[in-house]
Amino acid sequence: MESYKFLLMIAIILLSTKVFGILSRKVNMPQVVGALLVGIILGPGCLNILQETDFLTQAAEIGVILLMFQAGLDTDFEELKQTGKASFVIALIGVIVPFLGGSAVYLAFFYSSYMTQIDFLRAFFVGVILTATSVSITVETLREMGKLKGRVGTSVLGAAIIDDILGIVALTIITGVSSPDVRIDTVFIKIILFFVFVGICSFFLYNLFKHFEIAYGKKRRVAIYALAFCLTMSYCSEEFFGVADITGAYFAGLILCNLTDIKEYIASKIVVTSYMFFTPIFFAGIGMKTVLTGMTPMLFVFSVTLLIIAILSKVVGCGLGARFCGYTNHDALSVGIGMISRGEVALIVAQKGSQVGLISPEMFPAIVLVVIVTTLLTPILLKLQM
């Protein structure tokens, strides 16, 4: 007999995320905090009213794709070009410092004279997990505050995209050493080809949409074409180049962000689609992953230490990168805070590590704790800082 329980779960998610979002706004916190709390409170880790299903997982993935597509559409391209060098420096230091910090924490807790090569690889892999940045939470917070298009918002977006690429390279190197099936040179070639692919799409698709702008103006078909383009870019990024689908979605929005006459129209249609259905499921879904069973006292102390390093390494690493590029202390700290959130990106990386034996089941709750707390803290700290 076919189950229709998913309809009830969607209704609960939509209603509760809206109510909690309003309550969050009343205490001067971003609405996304309320949506995250819904997943934690109603999810398997607490009341167990909501459970993850394949449908909710896929809907959540569409939610984050649409969120990043909107971020691309909202990007000030001229500002992005001006902050491109700074974004690279911020991302580079923001990867190196967390990698070293995470590896050091693992070795501090689990080092012994009997450690093998695989044990050291596990330490390095914990560092790789901390290099991840989930910019979707920051994007939503900055948009609520009206600061997504500023220097800080643009720098965080650019750095997060570069961060993803650097994280993919680091992930592939570590897993490649542990598994003979992955070739590092192939990954580098795919990344180069991805940017070639983006360049080709930029030329042809931008001109195509300029034609749509002249021929159709603000008609719904144009928004549908844009959404189809976004989903296609997301698919191609992940399927053919091994680059995160949200990166492809962001570049799709970036390609269309200079369409002066219809960009706002496309964005308005995407916002309705996203916020009415997919984005609440995405944010609640992150909270639903909070299941901290099997946490021993030693693992708890390890988790708290790793959490502290996860926060400080991004604030210090990315903040230093911003300072090196001439940002004020206030803006540099804002950039560092904006890069704290690990979100679904770190969970995906950890999942890949567990598949190749670099993350044990006992270690997974520690990673989940870091992901959830950094995801909750980021919008709160951003609000206080900015």
Helices and strands as residue ranges (DSSP letters): H 5-26, H 31-42, H 54-74, H 77-110, H 117-131, H 135-145, H 151-178, H 184-215, H 220-241, H 245-256, H 263-273, I 274-278, H 279-288, H 297-324, H 329-338, H 343-355, H 364-385
